[in-house]
């Protein structure tokens, strides 16, 4: 009707679908966060969690007289482990004072989901961890933080044309990507990239489709080459009308074509790390 308000279309409906001709499967989620602890600290927490589960079946399992865990008994068993394991990552915490805000994302995945850190990597300015479940084919979470600055601090910095970090560090772990994401996402932590595995020979097809149909969404002039892999990154959304407006420089889609036996875990620059899961 005349004068009726225009209905706003959700931005996610404007993202172009990956070309149908390529064989694509979901690979990983890449998050940017405020900070990450040293890998050794998280591994100490993992060891404590594994010991807790292995030694506390009686309080964790349902019995004929109780449905679910014995929370009081479980709390006591956890506190007893401090003498041997300390309180890595969590510190001494009163459950009544716990809040869901400002928590360490990795710590929460280890404790709440029972997932473990299965890979890690570091550049001159950023640190990255891979957190996964026991399932080898499950979704991987790659989590990256700046070594010194929070996302708020990166977002508050004046936009500048930063040069790519010198050395052999992969582009996808360069600090300028954290700055870009922060400056387009209100300086918040969040999911910055959705990653997809592409069958052999498929990545060039995807690149050509984007170059022809959505050139404004290309994040680089051409796919990046690494030992054992090549990667194409594209912006996920337009700022407005699809095909005519500029790209929204927030979230990325990442397509990775890997060689069989490639010497990395999930992404170039990441190596596997031992990760015993609880039983």
Secondary structure, 3 states (H helix, E strand, C coil): CCCCCCCCCCHHHHCCCCCCCCCEEEEEEEEEECCCCCHHHHHHHHHHHHHHHHHCHHHHCCECCECCCCHHHHHHHHHHCHHHHCCCCCCCCCHHHCCCCCCCHHHHHHHHHCCEEEEEEECCCEEEEEEECCCCCCCEEEEEEECCCCHHHHHHCCCCCCCCCCCCCCHHHCHHHHHHHHHHCCCCCEEEEEEEEECCCHHHHHHHHHHHHCHHHECCCCCEEECCEEEEEEEEEECCCCCCCCEEEEEEEEEEEECCCCCCCCCCCCEECCCCCCC
